[in-house]
Amino acid sequence: MQSQQSELTQRKNLINTLYEQIYLLKHGKFGASSERYVDEHPQGRLFDEADLSTETQAEIEAADESITIPEHQRKKRGRKPLPKDLPRLEVIHDLADGDKQCACGCQLTCIGDERTEQLEIIPAKMQVLVHVQKKYACKGCEETIKTADKPKQPIPKSIAAPGLLAHVLTQKYQYHLPLYRQEMMFQGIGVDIPRATLSLWVIRCSELLQPLVNLLEDEILSYDIAYADESTVQVLKEPDKPAQSKSYMWCFGGGPPDRFSVVYHYHPSRTHQKAIDFFEGYRGYLHCDGYQAYDKVKKENSEDITLVGCWYHARRKFVEAEKVSKKPGLAKYIIKEIQHLAKVEKAIQAEQLKPEAAKRYRIEKALPTIKKIKLKLDDHHDKVSSQSKLGQAMTYTLNQWPKLLTYLDDGRLEISNNRMERAIKPFAVGRKNWLFANSVAGAKAGAIIYSLIETCKAHSINPYDWLRHALTELPSCETVAQFEGLLPFNFKDQKK
């Protein structure tokens, strides 16, 4: 009997696990992609990971305790005014001469006008820059000839001016437009630029921009708070690897708040060596998810690195578990408790608390909630199948627990790794458009350009404006100070 009961339990767990996988696959294909929590099945579903009889509705409602956010005057929503820096072209609408006569016989006098604004667009067009270098000669001795210098170009002997190169780079890496589509667009305006040429331009520009990425790396490692994440990329022509295999794009961030930098690194595998090499000698906090590579980073760096876990990453696992549960239970309870932690962070931001004040506020408002989560997980961990989504979520959270507590130690730290996930998201979106990198050189070039574009965005700098400026000035740079002056956050200061 005991053997039969054990076999039935195993089969039940397997059925539940398979059901969860099927439901999540269907939800991923046909459901909403937003992570916003919605209680979409109050009546329950057929299967559940466990019958948590100790869970009560009162506990769930208590988890939704409110956090007071300072009052503010809500502004009336309306149409935003059009940017003042856009050029204005006035289109005058006047009465016909015959309509300027009043019925009484007097001539009408203009007393003012009514103005409305519309947005108009001028389609992209090419123009040819003709560099004219004046030549001078001495008519006396007829020996001296001088020719005016032409500015050094980003790509010597190329037809591409800095503005065109910046356009190609931003179209591909900011707006995710593959080179073959850009080739078609150029043909549409009467210019034939083969994609092979465009690809060569991208690689040459990346080589020119590489020193700036090196400086961004120095900025990240100079500060005691850093971030890390990674994503996959397919490279067709990679030595000793089949075309369908996956490589990885690592994303690191950090630096002082006013010099925050983002750096991408291509690597042929997800092995931890890339992260270890990057953070060699680093001392400070590292925001990350639960990937074991970051534990290796900490171990290899003589424990000088303190890992900061991501509460929102843990939350996602409970959201998945809640999606396949038949009734409100532990998953919903944990989700609501983590939402409470998020409200604490929102209040800190609204009050613009300094680091020490933020730390005290977290200890007062967030720590009691965290203790409740820990008690609940400890109480139910052994009652739930480790193969179920809920069991996996609980195991992940408990394994990450010391890291999840770290953000309480310093008011500068963040509750999640969302900052780096936002930085790597454009790469994931772009990958859906261009699908793969053709070569290792192309993947490395993409890493360099993504690094600079995302750093621009972190400082509200227009990537095209910055790239055009940088590609114009870089050929003449010789000293470290000149290169540093071209970094995005310094460009922001120059514009002021």
KEVOBA-471726 format. One record per residue: x, y, z of N, C-alpha, C in turn; residue in one letter. Coordinates in steps of 0.1 Angstrom, whole numbers, plus 5000, padded with zeros to 4 digits. Example, Ala and Ser with C-alpha at 12.3 -4.5 7.8 and 13.67 -1.06 7.14 Angstrom:
BEGIN
513249435078512349555078513249675078A512849785071513749895071512950005079S
//
This chain:
BEGIN
500849885000500050005000500950135000M501950125008502850245009503550274995Q503950164989504550174976503550234965S502350184966501250234956501050384959Q500950414972500650554975501750654970Q503050604972504150684967504150694952S503750594945503650594931502550694926E501450684933500350774930500750924932L501450944943501851084946502851134935T503751044930504651084920503951114907Q502951034904502151054892501351184892R500751214904500051334906500951454904K502151444910503051554908503451574894N503651464887504051474873502951534864L501651494867500551544860500451694862I500551734875500551884878501651954871N502851904871503951964865503751984850T503251874843502951884829501851984826L500851984835499752084833500252224834Y501152254844501652384845502452424833E503252334828504052364816503152394804Q502152314802501252334791500552474792I500052504804499352624806500252744804Y501452744809502352854807502752874792L502952754785503252764771502052834763L500852794766499652854760499553004764K499853034777499753174781500853254774H502053194773503053274766502753304752G502053214745501753234731500553314729K499553294737498253364735497853474745F498553464757498153564768498953694767G498553784776499253914777500653894782A501553974776502953964780503354054792S502454134796502654224808502854144821S503754194829503854124842502954184853E502154284849501154344859500254234864R500154224878499454124884497954154883Y497154054878495754064878495153934883V494253934893493653814898492553774888D492953694878492153664866491353534868E491453464879490653344881490253324895H489353414900488853404914488153274917P487553214907486853084909487752964909Q489052984905489952874906490052794893G491052694893491252604882491252464887R491352374878491152234881492352174890L493552214887494652164895495252274903F495952234914496652334923497852264928D498852344931500152284936500052234950E499152284958498952234972497652294977A497052234987495952284994496452355006D496652485006497252555017496052595026L495652515035494452545043494752655053S495952675056496252785066496252925060T496152925046496153055039494753115040E494553225045493253285046493153415038T491953455034491753575026492153695034Q492053685047492453805056493953825055A494753715054496153735052496553795039E495853755029496053815015495753965015I494653995021494254135022495154225030E495654155041496654225050497954265043A498254175033499554195025499454315017A498254365014498054475005497954605013D498654615025498654735033499254855025E498554965027498955085019500155155025S500855225016501955305020501555445016I501755545026501355685023502455745014T501955805003502855884994502356024995I503356114996503056264998501956314988P501056394993500056454985500656544974E499956554963500356644952499156684944H499256794938498156844930498256774916Q497156704913497156634900496856734889R497756734879497656824868496656784858K495856874853494956844843495656794830K495156674825495856624814495256694801R496156714792495856784780496856754769G496656804757497656784747498956854750R500056784749501356844752501756944741K502257054744502757154734503857094726P503857134713504857084704506257144708L507357074706508657124711508957264705P509457354714509757484709510957494700K511857394700513057404692512757354678D511557304675511257274661511057394653L511657404640511357514632509957534629P509457664628508057694625507957754611R507057704603506757764590505357814590L505157944589503758004590503057994576E501857944577501057934565499858034567V499858144559498858244561497558214554I496458224561495158214555494458344557H494258414546493658544546492258544538D491458644542490158664534490458714520L489658674511489758724498489358874498A489958954489489759094489488259134490D487459054482485959084482485259064495G485858974504485258944517485759044528D486559134525487059234535486159354535K485059344528484059454528482959424537Q482559514547481459494556480159524549C479059464554477759484548477259624549A477859704559477559844561478259934551C479159874544479959954534481359984538G481659964551483059994556484059884553C485259924552486359824550486759764563Q486859624563487259554575488759574578L489059584591490359604596490859474603T492059434600492659314607492859344622C492259274631492459294645493259184652I493759094645494558984651494458854642G494758744649494758614641494558504651D494158394646494058264654495158174649E495858114659496958024655496757884660R496957784651496957644655498157584649T498657484656499957414651499657274647E500357224636500257094632501757044630Q501956914631503256854628503256814614L504356854607504656814593505956744593E506156654584507456584583508056604569I509356624569510056634556510856494554I510456424544511056284542512656304541P513356194545514756194545515256214531A516356294529516956314516518456314518K519156284507520556284507521056414501M522256454506522956564499524456524499Q525056584489526556554487527356674493V528256644502529156744507530356744498L530656854492531756874483532856944491V533956874494535056934501535957004491H536057134492536857214483538157264491V539257214488540557254495541257354486Q541357474491541957584484543557554483K544057584472545557564469546157704466K547357724472548057854471549457824466Y549957914458551357904453552058044453A553358034454554158154454554558184440C554158304435554458344421555858404420K556458434432557758484432558858384429G558958284438559958174436559458054428C558058054427557457944420557757804426E558057804439558457674445557457624456E556857724462555957694474554557674470T553957554474552557534471551957484485I550857544489550157504501548657474498K548157364504546757324503546157324516T544957384517544257384530543857234534A543957214547543757074552542257044552D541956924550540556874551540456794564K539356814572539256744584539356594583P540056524592540156384592538756314592K538556214585537256144584537256024592Q536055984597535855864605536355734597P536055724585536555614576537255684564I538555674564539355744554538955694540P538855784530538555754516537155694514K536255714524534955664523533955774519S532955734512531955844508531055874520I531155804531530155834542530655944551A529856044553530156154562529656114576A530156184587529756144600528256134602P527556224596526056224598525456104592G525856054581525355934575525655814583L526955804588527355694596526555684609L526255804615525455804628524055764625A523555794613522255754609522155604608H523055544601523055394599523155324613V524055374621524155314635522955324643L522355434643521155454652519955384646T519855374633518755304626518855154630Q520055094630520154954633520054924648K520855004656520954964670520055044680Y519455154676518455214684517055184679Q516855184666515455154661515355014654Y516354934656516354794652516054764637H516554854628516254834614517454764608L517254644603518354564597518954634585P520254604582520954674572520254644558L519654534556519054504543517854594541Y517154634551516054724550516554864548R517654904554518255034552518755044537Q519254934532519654934518518554964509E517354904512516154934504515655074505M515755124518515355264520516255364512M517555334512518455424504518155414489F517855294485517455284471516155364467Q515255374477514055444475514255594474G515355644478515655794476516755814466I517055704458517955714447519355694449G519755634461521155614464521355464466V522355404459522655264460523855244469D523555184481524555154491524355004495I525154914490525054774493525154744508P524454644512524454614527525854574531R526654514522528054474525528854604529A528554704522529254834525528754894538T527454884540526854924553527454844565L527654714563528154634573529654674576S530354704566531754744567531854874575L530954964572530955094579530655074594W529754984597529454954611530654904618V531454814612532554754619533654864620I533854944610534955054611534555154621R533355184622532855284633533055224647C532755104648532955034661534455034666S535355014656536755024659537155164664E536555264657536855404661536355434675L535155374678534455404691535055324703L535755224700536255124710536955194722Q537755294720538455364732537455424742P536255474736535255534745534655424754L534455304748533855194756534855154767V536155154764537155124774537055224786N536855344783536655444794535355424802L534355384795533055354802533255234812L534055134808534355024817535055074829E536055164827536755224839535755294848D534755364843533755434851532955334859E532555224853531855124860532655064872I533855034869534654964880535255064890L535055194888535555294897534555314909S533355274907532255304917531955174924Y531355184936531155064944529755004942D528955044932527654984929527654954914I527454824911527454784897526254694894A525954664882524854584877525254484866Y524554374865524954284854523754204850A523654164837522654084831523254024818D522553924812522953864800521753824792E522053804779521053754769521653684758S520853604751521453524740521553594727T522453554718522553604705523053484696V522553484683522953384674523953444664Q525153384663526153424654526353314643V526153344631526153244620527553184618L528453274616529853234612530753254624K530653154633531453154645532353034645E533653044647534652934646534252814655P534252694650534052574658532652564664D531752634659530352624665529352624653K528252544654527252534644526452664644P525952704632525252834630524052844640A523352734643522152744652522452754667Q523752744670524052754685523952894690S523852904703523653034710524953084716K525153214714526253284721525553384731S526353464738525753544748526253684747Y525353784750525753924751525553954766M526653994772526654034786526454184787W525754234797525554374799525954414813C526854504814527354554827527054704828F526754744840526454894842526954934856G527155064857527555124870528255254868G528955304879529555434878528855534887G529455644890528755744898527455784891P526455834899525155864893525155954881P526056054882526156154871527056104859D527655984861528455934850528155784848R526855744850526455614849526655564835F527255444834527755384821527155244819S526955214806526455084803527455024792V527854894794528754834785528254694782V528254664769527954534764529154454761Y529154324763530254234759529754114752H530254084741529953954734530853844739Y530253724741531053604744530353484738H531153394733530553274726529853174735P529953194748529153104757528653184769S527853114777527253174789528153144801R529353094799530153054810530553184818T530853154831531053264840532353344838H533253294829534553354828534453504823Q533553534814533453674810533153764822K532153734830531853814842533053824851A533653704854534853704863535953794858I536253794845537253874839536954024840D535654054838535254194838535354254852F534954184862534954234876536154194884F537254154877538454124884539054254891E539254244904539754354911538654444916G537354424912536254514916535954494931Y535654594938535154584952533954674953R532854604958531554674960530354584958G529254644956527954574954527754544939Y527154424937526754384923525354344923L524454424916523054374914523054274903H522354164905522254054896521053964898C520853874890519753774892520453644898D519753534898520153414905521153334897G521553374885522453294877523753264885Y524253144885525353094893526653164889Q526753224877527953284873528353394883A527353464888527753574897528253524911Y527853404915528453344927529953324924D530253274912531653254908532453384908K531753494903532453624903532853664917V531853644927532153674941533253584946K533253454943534253364948535653394943K535753424930537053454924537653584927E536853674933537253804937537553824952N537853714958538253714972537153774981S535953754978534753794986534653944987E535354024978535254164979533954214972D533254124966531954164960530854114968I529854204970528654174977527454164967T526854054966525754034956524454094961L523754164953522454224956521354154947V520454074954519454004947518354084941G517554034933516454104926515154054931C514454134938513054094943512054074932W512254154922511254144911511454014902Y512753974902512953844896512353734903H512453734916511753634925510253644923A509753774922508253794920507753724908R508553734897508053674884507853524885R508653454893508453314895507153284903K506853374912505553354919504353384910F504553484901503553514891503253394882V504253324878504153204870503353104878E503753084891503052984899501653024901A501353154903499953194905499053164893E499653184881498953164869498353014868K499052924873498652784872497952734885V497652824894497052774907495552784905S494752704913493352694911492652794920K493252854930492652944939493653034946K493353144951494253234958494953154969P496253154969497053084979498353154982G499353074984500653124989501253214978L501153174965501753254954501153394954A499853404955499153534955499653614968K499753554979500153614991501553684990Y502453604984503853654983503953764973I503153754962503053864952502653994958I501653984966501054104973502054164983K502854074990503854124999504954194992E505354144980506454204973505954334967I504654344963504054464959504154574970Q503954524982504154624994505554674994H506554584992507954634992508154734981L507554714969507654814958507054944962A505954944970505255064974506255144983K506955074991507955135000508955214992V509455144981510455214972509855334965E508555324961507955434955507855554964K507555524977507455634987508855694989A509855614989511255674990511555764979I511155724967511455814955510655934956Q509355924960508456044961509056144971A509556094982510156184992511556234989E512156164978513556194975514456184987Q514356074994515156055006516556035003L517456085011518856065010519155915014K520355865011520655725013520455675028P520955755037520755715051519255715056E518555815051517055815054516355705047A516755675035516155565028516355435035A517555415040517855285047517055275060K516855385067516055375079514555355076R514155415065512755395061512455245057Y513455185050513255045046513254955058R514154985068514154905080512754915087I512155035087510955045094509754995086E509755015073508554975065508654845058K509854815053509954695045510454565053A511254585063511754465070510754385076L509654445083508654355088507954265077P507754325065507154255054508054135050T509354165049510254065045510353955055I510253985068510153875078508953785076K507853855073506553775071506753685059K507353725048507553645037508453525040I509453545048510453435052509653335060K508853375070508153285078507153205070L506553265060505553195052506253085043K507453125037508153035029508652915037L509252945049509752835057508652745061D507452795064506352715069505852615058D505852665045505252585035506152515025H507452545027508452485017508352335016H508252265027508252125027506852065023D505852145022504552095019504252105004K505052154996504852174982505852094974V505352034963506251964954507352054948S508552004949509652084944509652094929S508852004922508752014908507752114903Q506852154912505752244908506352384906S505652474899506052614898506152684911K505252654920505352714933506552664941L506752534940507952484947509252544941G509352564928510552614922510652764926Q509552834927509652974931510052994946A509552904954509952904968511452864970M511852764963513252724964514252834959T513852894948514653004942514853114952Y513653154958513653274967514453244980T514253124985515053084997516553074995L516953024983518353014979518953154978N518153244973518653384971518453474983Q517953424994517553505005518653605010W519853555013520853655018521053765008P521053734995521153844985519953934984K518753884987517553964987517554064998L518254025009518254115021519354225019L520254215010521354305009520954455007T519854474999519454604996519154685008Y518854625020518554695032519854755038L521054715034522254755040522654895036D522254945025522755075019521555135012D521255255015520155325009520355354994G521555344989521855364975521455244967R521355134973521055004965519555004961L519354924951517954904946517354774949E516054774949515254654953515354544941I515754584930515654494918516854534909S517054444899518054464888517354524876N516254584878515454634866516254734858N517154814864517954914857518754844846R519354724849520154654839519254584829M518154534834517254464825516654564815E516454684819515954784809517054814799R518354814803519454844794519654734784A519354614788519554504778518354474770I517154524774515954504766516054544752K516654664749516754704734517454604726P518454544732519154434724518154324721F517354284731516454174729515354204718A514954334719513954384709514654384695V515854434694516554434681516754294676G517054204684517254064680516054004673R514854044676513653994670513554054655K514254164653514254224639515354174630N516554174636517654134627518053984629W517453924639517453774641518853724645L519953764639521253704642522353804637F523553774642524753844637525453754627A525953814617526553724606527853674610N528653754618529953714621530353764636S531453704641531953754654532253894654V532853944643533154094642531954174643A530854124636529554204637528954204651G529054084658528554084672529354174681A530654174679531454264688531254414684K531054444672530654574668529354624674A528354534674527054564680527254594694G528054514701528254534716528854674719A529754714710530354854712529254964710I528554944700527555054696526355054706I525954934710524854934720525354994733Y526554974737527055034749526955184749S527355244738527355394737525955444736L525055374728523655424727522955414740I523055304747522355294760522955384771E524255414770524755524779524155654776T524055684763523455814759521955824765C521255714763519855714768519755724783K520755674790520755684805520855824809A521455914800521656054804520756144795H519756094789518756164781519456244770S520456184764521156234752520656174740I520456254729519956194717521156124710N521055984709522155904704522655954690P521755994681522256044668523056164669Y522656264677523456384679524756354684D524856264695526156234701527056164691W526456064684527255984675527856064664L527056154659527556244648528656334653R528556384665529556464671530856384674H530656264680531856174683532556134671A531856094660532456044648533156154641L532756274643533456394637534756424644T534756414657535856454665536856344668E536456214668537356104672538556094663L538456114650539756104642540856194646P540556304653541556394657542056384671S541456284679541756264693543056194694C543956254704545256194706545456164721E544856244730545156224744543956164751T544156114763543056054771542056154774V542456274777541556384781540656414769A541156414757540356434745539256324743Q539656204745538656094745537656104755F538056134768537156154779536156264776E536556364769535656474766534556444757G534656324750533656284741532656184747L532856144759531856054766530556114767L529456034766528056094765527756194776P528156154789527756244800528556374799F529656384793530456504791529856584780N529356514770528656584759527456654764F526756604774525656664780526056794786K527156794793527656924799528057024789D528656974778529057074767527757134761Q526657064760525457124754524857224762K525157214776524557314785525357444783K
//
